[in-house]
Structures are given as C-alpha cells and as structure tokens.
C-alpha cells in the first residue's frame, strides 16, 4: 500500500502497511524525521502534566473538606482513560478502515495494526506515536468532566461514567472532526486542537452530569469560597505549560505552524486574563488572582481550536472576546438552575465555541500551510473569501453541543438508577466533606 500524501521525508511504501508495517523486515523509522517524533513525544509528556494541573486547580477551588477527593477523582479518571484508549478508544476514534462518518470500527482494537504507517493526523508521524499523543487529549477531557462531581459526587460511579463517556461521547466527536472519514472532516470544519471534542465535549458533558447530580445543599453554599488560591495558581501554571504541548504538538511536527500555535496560545491566554481581571475589578475594586487564573484558562481554551489557523493579531482580539464571553458565561448556570460548581461549562464550552467561530472569520491559508504539509490544501475563513466557513463552523458547534449534552445526560441517568451506582453521596457525607464522607 503506497501513500500518495506529500510532505513526509519519504513516501511511505512499507511492507504489510495495513498491519502497521513489518519492523522485522525493514526499518520503519526511515519514513519519518527523528526530530518530529521527539517533538511529539515531548508534547505528549507536556499534555500529561495538564492532568495534575487540573487536579490542583479543582482542589484549590473546592473547600478544604473536599479538596483531596477532587485530586483523587481526576487522577483516577486518567487511569481509566489509559485503559479505555488502549482497549478500543483509539480504534473507535481513528480507525482508518471505517466506512461511516460517525464512529470507527475495531481495526485497531488493543492497538492492533498500529505501528509505523502514517497517522490519520499527519504524514509526519507514525500511527503508534499519534495514538499515544491522542490518548493524552482524551485523558485531559475526561479530567475536566469529572470536575462536575465536586463536593457531592461519588467516585466509583464517576469512573464507570468516564469509561462509557469516552466510548460513546468523546470517541465519536474525535472521529467526526479528526478522522479523514468523519462527517465533520469531510464537511470542512476547522478545529485545530479540539474545540469540539475537548472543549465543547467537556463543557457540555460536565453541565449534563451536574444537572443529573443535582445542586449542592444550600447549607453548603453559605460563605463558600475557594480554600487555596496557591493551588489554583499552581494548577493554572501547569495547565499553561501543558497547553503549549497541546496546541504546539497539534502541528504534528517541529515546524513553523507549531511555533505560531504557541505564540497564538500565549497571546490569547494573556489578553483573556487581562480582560477577565478588569471585569472583576470593576465590581469588587480589588485585583483578583482567581480571576486572572480563570481568564488565562478561558483564553487557553479558545486558542485550542484556533491557534493553528489564525494570525497573531486575531489572537489578541480572540483573547478579549473570550474574556468577556466566559466571564459573563459564569452567570448562565444560575439562569439554568444547574450547579456547575467549577464553571467547566462557562470556561470550556463557551471558550471552545468562541474559538471555533473565530476560525470562520479569521482562519488564514498561509497560517495553515506553515506545517509544510497543508500548503494549498485547506481554505481559510473570511480572510480568504471563504464566506461559507462560518456556517460550517456553527453547524458543527450545534451538533457537538447537542450530542455531548444529550448523550452525557442519558448515560449519567442510566448509571444513577443502576443499583450500587448512585451518582450522589448521601447528605451526611456531603456535610462531612467528600474527603471523609466517601
């Protein structure tokens, strides 16, 4: 099997390509640059650091009596995802043999047939490395979702939810937009590093889980405030570091597009942070470090779908718009009557939506072509007179949002009514604190 894609150091023409290549007969590394592989391995390690970053962030945002349980549930969710991704998650998302645009098949079950052929993401890296990198994405997304359990959710049912959520929500979303056979990929959706699967997927799923879980006791809400701002800041810094691997690595090579994505990520994050901080200052007349952290994260979120598509000046504008939208978005949960206690919906879903919409306006073909592979292949948005891109983006946003919320809510409800898997802890455990109550 010969791949006609251009841009790789050499055209792949390996033995037994359908099975991933045969390393007993030939050197499978010959088709790739060692620098590109080393870069993605490093980016994978950077993304992994985001998981403890999320754990520290959530722990600091909660009260002291439930802080440790949030670190535990986040780290356990990542353990579940490593197994799920190896077992069938990668295959369901990225199998190249599937014939439908919704979900993959089991061609790569247990990482079978996953060795040296070019990956679905880029001809610059082999599939084995790509599968490892994408596992980190799924793990980060799951870690974000389980924040919905804050101060009232049981751990074991949350882990059951995590396994099946990754299977029926995350894998289809990733398949839609990143698999060459996915309907969103064929439709022309521009989603660089996961505005749909990661950000909308986590935000809407956390909102659905919070809805099924129910509100915290009003007694618990009296005088509520984060217990450790230092942990919040540490978590934010770890997330920022990891996000450079998240967005930079999504260029799938050590190239100019990766450098541009890192620049755009920092610009968007800092302008969102400054905007959020100013909005908080206008109300309290005090500078808020928690506000800075929240703004930074919302900017990193918005940069996820956009950083590899838009020019730097548009990233500045994206940061300002995201800071405003996500700051005011924290009020949506009160309108809905849903206790999204850690504002996963406001920061991740709304931030991801803003970033995806910006691609419709400001995606530029010369930014996309910086990876040396996509030159002249992918159109931009309004900047390239591609005016239909905006409604393509909006259609994808609507589909991803509706699918994530409905499927997550249905799954959570099914688990909740299953004997022994009730999602919520009893009232005594809530009042005592989840660290000691479960």
C-alpha positions, 0 to 999 in steps of 0.5 A: 500500500503506497501513500500518495500524501506529500510532505513526509521525508519519504513516501511511505511504501512499507511492507504489510502497511495495513498491519502497521508495517513489518519492523522485522523486515525493514526499518520503519523509522526511515519514513519519518524525521527523528526530530518530529517524533521527539517533538511529539513525544515531548508534547505528549509528556507536556499534555500529561502534566495538564492532568495534575494541573487540573487536579490542583486547580479543582482542589484549590477551588473546592473547600478544604473538606473536599479538596483531596477527593477532587485530586483523587477523582481526576487522577483516577479518571486518567487511569481509566482513560489509559485503559479505555484508549488502549482497549478500543478508544483509539480504534473507535476514534481513528480507525482508518478502515471505517466506512461511516462518518460517525464512529470507527470500527475495531481495526485497531482494537488493543492497538492492533495494526498500529505501528509505523504507517502514517497517522490519520493526523499527519504524514509526519508521524507514525500511527503508534506515536499519534495514538499515544499523543491522542490518548493524552487529549482524551485523558485531559477531557475526561479530567475536566468532566469529572470536575462536575462531581465536586463536593457531592459526587461519588467516585466509583460511579464517576469512573464507570461514567468516564469509561462509557463517556469516552466510548460513546461521547468523546470517541465519536466527536474525535472521529467526526472532526479528526478522522479523514472519514468523519462527517465533520472532516469531510464537511470542512470544519476547522478545529485545530486542537479540539474545540469540539471534542475537548472543549465543547465535549467537556463543557457540555458533558460536565453541565449534563452530569451536574444537572443529573447530580443535582445542586449542592445543599444550600447549607453548603453554599453559605460563605463558600469560597475557594480554600487555596488560591496557591493551588489554583495558581499552581494548577493554572501554571501547569495547565499553561505549560501543558497547553503549549504541548497541546496546541504546539504538538497539534502541528504534528511536527517541529515546524513553523505552524507549531511555533505560531500555535504557541505564540497564538496560545500565549497571546490569547491566554494573556489578553483573556486574563487581562480582560477577565481581571478588569471585569472583576475589578470593576465590581469588587475594586480589588485585583483578583488572582482567581480571576486572572487564573480563570481568564488565562484558562478561558483564553487557553481554551479558545486558542485550542481550536484556533491557534493553528489557523489564525494570525497573531493579531486575531489572537489578541482580539480572540483573547478579549472576546473570550474574556468577556464571553466566559466571564459573563458565561459564569452567570448562565448556570444560575439562569439554568438552575444547574450547579456547575460548581467549577464553571467547566461549562462557562470556561470550556464550552463557551471558550471552545465555541468562541474559538471555533467561530473565530476560525470562520472569520479569521482562519488564514491559508498561509497560517495553515500551510506553515506545517509544510504539509497543508500548503494549498490544501485547506481554505481559510475563513473570511480572510480568504473569501471563504464566506461559507466557513462560518456556517460550517463552523456553527453547524458543527458547534450545534451538533457537538453541543447537542450530542455531548449534552444529550448523550452525557445526560442519558448515560449519567441517568442510566448509571444513577438508577443502576443499583450500587451506582448512585451518582450522589453521596448521601447528605451526611457525607456531603456535610462531612466533606467528600474527603471523609464522607466517601 
